[in-house]
């Protein structure tokens, strides 16, 4: 039995990562891994401090590995990950000026069979404590794109709204699946 492939849904804040991860998981009848940052903010009632970023990365990675193991046991083909440790590292650099997590985030990103990079082309929506504002999306999107390009790992730009995003994501997954 093949292990389930991890597919990363990546993008700046309020680009529809959770919505797309849930829709893909439903389409393929497989698990998705929620964003640990969102859970942290809900549980703690605040955003994480600089010294908590590495632990958030570790929690995201651990949740993904656990979901991948369970999915493989159940015969699922994919696990959809709502963000990645790399995004935590990018935000740690962007918000705190802390580059110390980038090397680890880059190394961990090799675990994904595909990354779907979501364009910041949908309306920004406030979502509790973890949102900095619409002005953060474009610079963070550029940073993510730079990192993914430098890593030379498979990623596909996904844009549009609603069904357009889902259709583009399904098409990208079909293409990558034919080579795996």
Secondary structure per residue as TSV (DSSP state, phi and psi in degrees):
chain	resnum	aa	ss	phi	psi
A	1	X	-	360.0	129.3
A	2	X	-	-73.9	143.5
A	3	X	-	-69.5	152.1
A	4	X	-	-65.3	141.7
A	5	X	E	-87.9	136.4
A	6	X	E	-83.6	129.0
A	7	X	E	-120.9	124.4
A	8	X	E	-94.0	132.2
A	9	X	E	-105.0	111.5
A	10	X	E	-125.6	144.7
A	11	X	-	175.3	165.7
A	12	X	S	-65.8	178.8
A	13	X	T	-63.4	146.2
A	14	X	T	58.5	43.9
A	15	X	S	-112.4	8.8
A	16	X	S	89.5	21.9
A	17	X	H	-59.4	-50.5
A	18	X	H	-63.5	-45.0
A	19	X	H	-59.5	-45.2
A	20	X	H	-69.6	-41.7
A	21	X	H	-58.9	-44.1
A	22	X	H	-65.2	-42.7
A	23	X	H	-65.2	-40.5
A	24	X	H	-68.2	-41.2
A	25	X	H	-61.9	-40.4
A	26	X	H	-66.8	-43.5
A	27	X	H	-59.7	-44.5
A	28	X	H	-94.0	0.8
A	29	X	T	51.1	58.7
A	30	X	-	-144.4	172.2
A	31	X	-	-78.7	162.6
A	32	X	E	-132.9	153.0
A	33	X	E	-109.2	118.9
A	34	X	-	-68.1	161.7
A	35	X	-	-73.8	120.6
A	36	X	H	-64.3	-30.2
A	37	X	H	-60.6	-44.4
A	38	X	H	-60.2	-45.5
A	39	X	H	-63.6	-40.6
A	40	X	H	-59.2	-49.9
A	41	X	H	-61.2	-39.7
A	42	X	H	-66.0	-44.2
A	43	X	H	-70.9	-41.3
A	44	X	H	-92.0	-17.3
A	45	X	S	71.1	23.1
A	46	X	S	-162.0	167.9
A	47	X	-	-84.1	157.2
A	48	X	-	-72.5	152.8
A	49	X	-	-87.2	168.9
A	50	X	G	-52.4	-46.0
A	51	X	G	-72.1	-7.5
A	52	X	G	-98.0	-6.2
A	53	X	H	-63.7	-43.4
A	54	X	H	-62.9	-38.6
A	55	X	H	-64.9	-38.0
A	56	X	H	-62.2	-41.5
A	57	X	H	-59.4	-46.7
A	58	X	H	-63.0	-40.7
A	59	X	H	-64.5	-41.7
A	60	X	H	-61.9	-46.1
A	61	X	H	-63.2	-43.7
A	62	X	H	-63.5	-42.6
A	63	X	H	-63.2	-38.6
A	64	X	H	-67.0	-44.7
A	65	X	H	-62.2	-43.0
A	66	X	H	-62.5	-45.3
A	67	X	H	-64.1	-38.0
A	68	X	H	-65.4	-41.6
A	69	X	H	-63.2	-48.7
A	70	X	H	-63.1	-41.5
A	71	X	H	-63.4	-42.1
A	72	X	H	-61.7	-40.3
A	73	X	H	-64.9	-29.7
A	74	X	H	-91.7	-1.7
A	75	X	T	80.2	15.3
A	76	X	-	-73.2	145.2
A	77	X	S	-82.2	-30.4
A	78	X	E	-135.6	160.2
A	79	X	E	-130.5	126.2
A	80	X	E	-98.2	125.5
A	81	X	E	-106.6	116.7
A	82	X	E	-77.6	86.1
A	83	X	S	92.8	-172.6
A	84	X	-	-154.5	159.0
A	85	X	H	-54.9	-31.5
A	86	X	H	-58.8	-38.1
A	87	X	H	-67.2	-36.1
A	88	X	H	-60.9	-42.9
A	89	X	H	-64.7	-41.1
A	90	X	H	-64.3	-45.4
A	91	X	H	-66.2	-34.9
A	92	X	H	-62.0	-39.7
A	93	X	H	-69.4	-46.4
A	94	X	H	-65.3	-45.4
A	95	X	H	-83.6	-45.0
A	96	X	H	-106.5	-6.5
A	97	X	-	69.5	25.2
A	98	X	-	-105.3	105.9
A	99	X	-	-90.1	0.0
A	100	X	T	-64.8	-20.0
A	101	X	T	-95.5	-7.3
A	102	X	H	-62.3	-44.8
A	103	X	H	-60.5	-43.7
A	104	X	H	-66.7	-43.0
A	105	X	H	-60.5	-40.8
A	106	X	H	-64.2	-45.6
A	107	X	H	-62.3	-42.6
A	108	X	H	-66.8	-26.2
A	109	X	H	-67.4	-19.5
A	110	X	T	-65.4	-12.7
A	111	X	T	-75.4	-13.4
A	112	X	-	-90.0	136.6
A	113	X	S	-72.6	-27.8
A	114	X	E	-159.6	145.7
A	115	X	E	-118.5	129.9
A	116	X	E	-101.2	110.5
A	117	X	E	-93.0	112.1
A	118	X	E	-84.9	128.6
A	119	X	-	-72.1	147.4
A	120	X	S	-84.0	53.2
A	121	X	-	-110.4	16.7
A	122	X	S	-115.1	164.4
A	123	X	-	-60.4	138.8
A	124	X	-	-74.0	136.4
A	125	X	-	-129.0	129.3
A	126	X	-	-63.3	140.3
A	127	X	-	-143.9	67.1
A	128	X	G	69.8	-146.9
A	129	X	G	-75.7	-22.4
A	130	X	G	-84.8	4.2
A	131	X	-	-104.2	129.2
A	132	X	-	-90.7	-29.4
A	133	X	-	136.2	161.7
A	134	X	T	-59.8	-29.7
A	135	X	H	-65.1	-17.4
A	136	X	H	-84.5	-22.4
A	137	X	H	-62.0	-49.4
A	138	X	H	-62.9	-48.5
A	139	X	H	-65.5	-36.3
A	140	X	H	-69.2	-39.7
A	141	X	H	-58.3	-44.1
A	142	X	H	-61.4	-42.0
A	143	X	H	-63.2	-43.4
A	144	X	H	-61.4	-47.3
A	145	X	H	-61.4	-40.8
A	146	X	H	-61.6	-44.9
A	147	X	H	-63.8	-46.7
A	148	X	H	-64.1	-39.1
A	149	X	H	-64.3	-44.4
A	150	X	H	-64.3	-34.6
A	151	X	H	-71.9	-22.1
A	152	X	T	56.4	36.6
A	153	X	-	-101.5	157.7
A	154	X	-	-65.5	124.2
A	155	X	E	-145.8	152.8
A	156	X	E	-130.7	134.3
A	157	X	E	-74.4	133.1
A	158	X	E	-124.1	124.2
A	159	X	-	-134.4	-175.4
A	160	X	S	89.4	-177.8
A	161	X	S	-119.8	153.6
A	162	X	T	49.0	-118.3
A	163	X	H	-62.9	-27.9
A	164	X	H	-62.9	-43.6
A	165	X	H	-64.2	-46.0
A	166	X	H	-62.4	-44.4
A	167	X	H	-62.2	-42.4
A	168	X	H	-64.5	-40.7
A	169	X	H	-65.2	-43.6
A	170	X	H	-61.8	-40.5
A	171	X	H	-63.5	-43.1
A	172	X	H	-63.5	-41.8
A	173	X	H	-65.9	-41.2
A	174	X	H	-59.4	-42.9
A	175	X	H	-64.6	-45.4
A	176	X	H	-69.5	-34.7
A	177	X	H	-65.5	-30.5
A	178	X	H	-69.7	-20.2
A	179	X	H	-101.2	-7.9
A	180	X	-	-93.0	360.0
